[in-house]
Amino acid sequence: MKISNTTLYYPKSIKKTQLNEQPQNVQVQSFEKTNPAFTSWSRTVYLANEFGQKTRFPKNCQDTWIYRGNAKKFVKFIHDWFKDAPKINFYNFGCSNGSEAFTYVMEMDSNYEPEFLKKCTPIIARDIEPIAIKYAYFGEMELEKGEVESIVANTNGNMDKYFKLAEGEDLSDKSKMKHWYEVNPILNNNVDFQVGDALEEIEKIEPENTIVTLRNFWPYLNLHKRKELAQKAYDRLGDNGLVAIAKFDNNPFDLITADSILREVGFKPTECEYVYSKR
């Protein structure tokens, strides 16, 4: 795994039980004025409905969970779209704890020719929330039974190739719905994790043969920042560039969705759901 110690510092003596504590030398941006309000990092996504009530967003619509959403179709689409490209620049902004990027690496490694994974990696993964990056940095993930089953089903049964059950965890303990796993090097070595703001990072991307995932954070941005992000992405990307969002970013209770803003600046929907191109 590649991570900049000048950007983020965690003492090596830290333990898993301390993961919810604030990392050192990191200033955390406040999201208290966003709608819906974002106050802390969590793998569970909530929406505010038309009555202002907090409702849990269905897991199968979130991309902060292993193999959720349209991951398989998405990777197949990327493979075909950039089939003639010698290098694919893959950016994962709003990367959370690494679940999304790790899913892509597992899918590429398990179901495609080796050259495809090499062309797409390292995936450049950025998230504004230091706690999320801390999980990714230490290579520890708490996986539910359904996630483990998805990994086994989609990687030809090679769960052990990608994850190792953490010390002290007991799969026979039926009282636990999820268990801690250590992330194996084949995943960590193919993703570059750092703290970063998508509005700033989008200006640094390579323009050609590029895919940028901007998933599960648009509702946390005000309208001005949503339009700024979409315009920056359009201006920076080359003609064959792609942008991907998620269902969460098209909150049905939000009058101005990511979809409408991306179309407004010039992006066009592709045959792959929630993926947009310039051409």
Backbone torsions as a table, in degrees:
resi	resn	phi	psi	omega
1	MET	NA	141.0	178.1
2	LYS	-107.8	129.1	178.6
3	ILE	-150.9	139.7	-175.9
4	SER	-86.1	117.9	178.7
5	ASN	-71.2	-16.8	176.8
6	THR	-78.8	-21.2	179.0
7	THR	-89.1	-36.0	-170.5
8	LEU	-148.3	134.4	180.0
9	TYR	-131.6	127.7	173.9
10	TYR	-128.7	129.2	177.1
11	PRO	-62.3	137.7	-177.0
12	LYS	-66.1	-17.8	-178.0
13	SER	-81.6	-2.6	-176.6
14	ILE	-63.0	147.1	-180.0
15	LYS	-111.6	162.3	-178.4
16	LYS	-58.1	-33.5	-179.2
17	THR	-67.3	-13.6	-179.3
18	GLN	-97.5	4.9	-171.5
19	LEU	-63.5	-21.1	179.1
20	ASN	-88.7	-0.8	177.6
21	GLU	-82.3	158.6	-177.4
22	GLN	-74.4	129.6	176.9
23	PRO	-67.1	161.0	-179.3
24	GLN	-82.5	155.2	172.3
25	ASN	59.4	29.8	-179.4
26	VAL	-130.7	128.9	174.8
27	GLN	-95.4	126.8	-176.9
28	VAL	-97.9	129.3	178.6
29	GLN	-73.2	139.8	178.1
30	SER	-88.3	133.5	-180.0
31	PHE	-113.7	19.3	-171.3
32	GLU	-61.4	-23.8	-176.9
33	LYS	-96.2	5.3	179.8
34	THR	-81.8	163.9	179.7
35	ASN	-135.1	111.4	3.3
36	PRO	-71.0	153.4	-175.9
37	ALA	-65.2	134.6	175.6
38	PHE	-112.7	114.7	-177.8
39	THR	-118.7	-19.7	178.5
40	SER	-160.5	161.3	-179.0
41	TRP	-79.6	138.7	177.5
42	SER	-155.4	150.8	176.6
43	ARG	-80.1	-10.8	178.8
44	THR	-96.8	126.0	-177.3
45	VAL	-101.2	135.4	179.0
46	TYR	-120.2	150.1	174.8
47	LEU	-120.8	155.2	171.7
48	ALA	-102.2	123.0	-178.8
49	ASN	-80.6	-173.4	-175.0
50	GLU	-64.6	-15.9	178.8
51	PHE	-100.0	6.3	179.6
52	GLY	80.5	9.4	-178.7
53	GLN	-84.4	143.5	-178.7
54	LYS	-84.1	121.3	-179.1
55	THR	-126.4	142.8	-178.4
56	ARG	-76.7	131.2	179.8
57	PHE	-80.8	134.6	-176.5
58	PRO	-55.2	136.1	-178.2
59	LYS	-57.7	-38.6	-175.6
60	ASN	-70.6	-1.2	175.4
61	CYS	-107.3	0.0	-178.6
62	GLN	-99.0	150.6	177.2
63	ASP	-108.9	12.9	175.3
64	THR	-92.9	12.7	179.6
65	TRP	-124.2	144.2	-177.9
66	ILE	-57.1	130.3	176.4
67	TYR	54.1	38.0	174.8
68	ARG	-94.5	164.5	176.5
69	GLY	67.7	-146.5	-174.6
70	ASN	-101.3	38.8	-173.3
71	ALA	-54.3	-47.6	-176.4
72	LYS	-65.5	-45.7	179.2
73	LYS	-64.6	-36.5	-179.5
74	PHE	-64.1	-47.7	180.0
75	VAL	-63.7	-40.2	177.8
76	LYS	-62.0	-40.3	179.4
77	PHE	-64.5	-44.0	178.6
78	ILE	-61.4	-43.8	179.6
79	HIS	-56.8	-46.5	-176.8
80	ASP	-76.1	-38.0	-177.3
81	TRP	-63.6	-41.3	-176.6
82	PHE	-106.3	30.6	-173.0
83	LYS	-60.1	-27.9	-177.8
84	ASP	-99.5	1.0	-177.6
85	ALA	-80.6	133.7	178.1
86	PRO	-71.9	-25.8	179.3
87	LYS	-145.3	135.9	177.4
88	ILE	-111.4	122.2	178.2
89	ASN	-88.0	111.0	-171.9
90	PHE	-112.5	116.0	179.9
91	TYR	-116.7	133.8	-179.9
92	ASN	-123.1	90.2	-179.3
93	PHE	-92.7	138.2	-169.9
94	GLY	76.8	44.2	-169.1
95	CYS	-75.4	-9.8	-179.9
96	SER	57.8	-137.4	-176.3
97	ASN	-88.6	10.7	177.9
98	GLY	101.3	-3.4	-176.3
99	SER	-57.0	-43.9	-177.1
100	GLU	-67.0	-50.0	-179.3
101	ALA	-62.9	-41.2	179.2
102	PHE	-63.7	-36.3	177.2
103	THR	-61.2	-45.2	-180.0
104	TYR	-62.5	-42.0	180.0
105	VAL	-63.8	-44.9	179.3
106	MET	-62.0	-42.6	-179.1
107	GLU	-65.2	-45.2	178.9
108	MET	-64.0	-44.6	-176.5
109	ASP	-68.0	-34.1	-173.9
110	SER	-87.1	-30.6	-167.1
111	ASN	-126.3	8.7	-179.4
112	TYR	-136.5	169.5	178.1
113	GLU	-64.8	147.3	-176.2
114	PRO	-54.8	-31.4	-177.8
115	GLU	-63.6	-29.6	-178.6
116	PHE	-64.5	-46.7	178.4
117	LEU	-62.1	-41.8	-179.7
118	LYS	-63.0	-37.8	-179.5
119	LYS	-68.0	-30.4	-173.0
120	CYS	-93.8	-10.3	-173.2
121	THR	-114.8	155.0	2.7
122	PRO	-74.6	141.2	171.5
123	ILE	-70.7	128.9	179.6
124	ILE	-86.9	106.4	-174.3
125	ALA	-109.8	125.8	-178.5
126	ARG	-133.5	143.2	174.1
127	ASP	-146.9	143.0	-177.2
128	ILE	-76.5	-15.5	-176.1
129	GLU	-95.2	111.6	-177.7
130	PRO	-59.0	-33.8	-178.6
131	ILE	-64.5	-39.3	177.7
132	ALA	-62.9	-44.4	179.2
133	ILE	-65.9	-31.4	178.6
134	LYS	-63.0	-41.8	176.0
135	TYR	-58.8	-45.9	-179.1
136	ALA	-64.9	-40.8	-177.4
137	TYR	-61.1	-42.8	-178.3
138	PHE	-83.6	-6.1	175.3
139	GLY	63.1	40.1	177.3
140	GLU	-125.3	131.7	-179.1
141	MET	-134.3	141.1	175.1
142	GLU	-98.3	112.0	-174.1
143	LEU	-109.3	137.7	174.5
144	GLU	-81.4	163.3	-179.5
145	LYS	-56.3	-42.7	-179.4
146	GLY	-63.2	-34.3	177.8
147	GLU	-68.3	-42.3	177.8
148	VAL	-61.8	-42.2	178.9
149	GLU	-63.5	-37.4	178.5
150	SER	-66.1	-40.8	178.3
151	ILE	-62.7	-46.9	-179.8
152	VAL	-60.5	-44.9	-177.0
153	ALA	-67.5	-32.2	-173.6
154	ASN	-99.2	-5.1	-178.4
155	THR	-121.6	26.0	179.5
156	ASN	59.0	35.5	176.7
157	GLY	77.5	15.5	-174.2
158	ASN	-94.9	44.3	178.2
159	MET	-54.1	-43.6	-176.4
160	ASP	-66.9	-19.1	178.2
161	LYS	-70.3	-28.5	-172.6
162	TYR	-109.7	-29.1	-177.1
163	PHE	-138.3	146.6	176.1
164	LYS	-123.1	130.8	178.9
165	LEU	-58.8	128.5	-176.4
166	ALA	-67.6	152.8	179.5
167	GLU	-58.5	133.3	178.8
168	GLY	91.8	-9.2	178.9
169	GLU	-85.5	141.5	-177.0
170	ASP	-128.7	109.4	-178.2
171	LEU	-67.7	-19.3	179.8
172	SER	-78.0	-9.7	178.9
173	ASP	-78.2	97.0	-175.6
174	LYS	-73.2	-9.0	179.5
175	SER	-77.2	-14.7	-179.0
176	LYS	-100.1	129.8	-179.7
177	MET	-85.2	-17.5	-179.3
178	LYS	-148.9	159.0	-175.8
179	HIS	-136.2	155.6	178.5
180	TRP	-84.8	138.2	177.1
181	TYR	-129.5	150.7	171.9
182	GLU	-92.9	137.1	179.8
183	VAL	-81.8	127.2	-179.2
184	ASN	-76.9	157.1	-174.6
185	PRO	-55.7	-31.8	-177.7
186	ILE	-59.8	-26.4	175.6
187	LEU	-85.3	-53.9	-177.0
188	ASN	-59.2	-37.8	-176.0
189	ASN	-73.3	-10.9	-178.5
190	ASN	-107.4	9.3	178.9
191	VAL	-134.3	135.1	178.8
192	ASP	-105.4	102.1	-177.8
193	PHE	-95.1	132.6	171.5
194	GLN	-153.5	156.9	171.7
195	VAL	-71.6	133.5	179.7
196	GLY	-167.8	148.6	178.8
197	ASP	-94.6	125.3	-177.5
198	ALA	-56.1	-34.8	-179.4
199	LEU	-65.2	-26.4	177.0
200	GLU	-93.6	-41.2	-176.4
201	GLU	-66.8	-29.2	-177.8
202	ILE	-63.0	-24.3	-179.8
203	GLU	-79.1	-8.3	-176.6
204	LYS	-103.8	-4.8	-173.2
205	ILE	-71.1	152.6	172.3
206	GLU	-71.9	137.5	-174.0
207	PRO	-77.8	-34.2	-172.8
208	GLU	-96.9	146.2	177.9
209	ASN	52.7	51.1	-171.6
210	THR	-124.8	136.2	171.2
211	ILE	-120.0	130.0	177.9
212	VAL	-121.8	119.5	174.7
213	THR	-94.6	127.1	-180.0
214	LEU	-125.3	73.3	-168.5
215	ARG	-108.6	141.3	167.0
216	ASN	64.2	33.4	173.2
217	PHE	-144.5	-4.9	-179.4
218	TRP	-56.3	-41.6	179.3
219	PRO	-62.4	-17.3	178.3
220	TYR	-83.3	-9.8	179.7
221	LEU	-97.0	145.5	174.0
222	ASN	-74.1	169.9	-174.1
223	LEU	-59.6	-40.1	-179.6
224	HIS	-60.7	-45.3	-178.0
225	LYS	-70.8	-32.0	176.7
226	ARG	-62.8	-47.0	180.0
227	LYS	-66.4	-37.1	178.6
228	GLU	-63.4	-43.8	-179.6
229	LEU	-63.9	-46.1	-179.7
230	ALA	-62.3	-43.6	-178.7
231	GLN	-67.0	-41.2	178.7
232	LYS	-63.1	-40.5	178.9
233	ALA	-63.5	-43.9	-179.3
234	TYR	-65.5	-43.0	-178.2
235	ASP	-67.9	-32.8	-174.8
236	ARG	-84.2	-36.2	-174.7
237	LEU	-71.8	147.1	173.5
238	GLY	-78.0	-179.5	-174.3
239	ASP	-62.0	-29.6	-179.2
240	ASN	-100.3	14.0	-179.4
241	GLY	-72.4	152.5	-178.4
242	LEU	-128.4	148.9	172.7
243	VAL	-126.7	137.7	179.2
244	ALA	-124.9	137.2	175.5
245	ILE	-122.4	-168.9	-179.8
246	ALA	-133.7	170.9	-178.8
247	LYS	-59.5	-36.5	179.4
248	PHE	-57.7	-32.1	-177.5
249	ASP	-74.4	-10.2	174.6
250	ASN	-112.6	55.0	178.5
251	ASN	-51.9	119.2	-177.7
252	PRO	-62.0	-17.6	179.3
253	PHE	-94.1	4.3	-179.8
254	ASP	-104.6	120.3	-175.5
255	LEU	-67.9	-30.5	-179.6
256	ILE	-118.8	102.5	-174.7
257	THR	-93.1	169.1	175.7
258	ALA	-60.4	-38.6	179.3
259	ASP	-57.9	-48.4	-177.6
260	SER	-66.3	-35.7	-179.3
261	ILE	-71.9	-41.7	178.3
262	LEU	-62.3	-41.2	177.2
263	ARG	-65.2	-37.9	-177.9
264	GLU	-61.8	-37.8	-177.9
265	VAL	-84.2	-9.1	175.5
266	GLY	126.6	-8.0	178.8
267	PHE	-70.2	151.1	179.4
268	LYS	-121.0	138.6	178.4
269	PRO	-66.8	143.7	177.2
270	THR	-101.4	-177.5	179.1
271	GLU	-72.1	-15.2	176.6
272	CYS	-92.0	123.7	-175.0
273	GLU	-56.6	133.1	177.6
274	TYR	69.6	17.8	176.0
275	VAL	-118.3	134.1	-173.1
276	TYR	-127.7	147.0	179.7
277	SER	-126.0	167.2	177.0
278	LYS	-86.3	-22.3	-175.3
279	ARG	-103.2	NA	NA
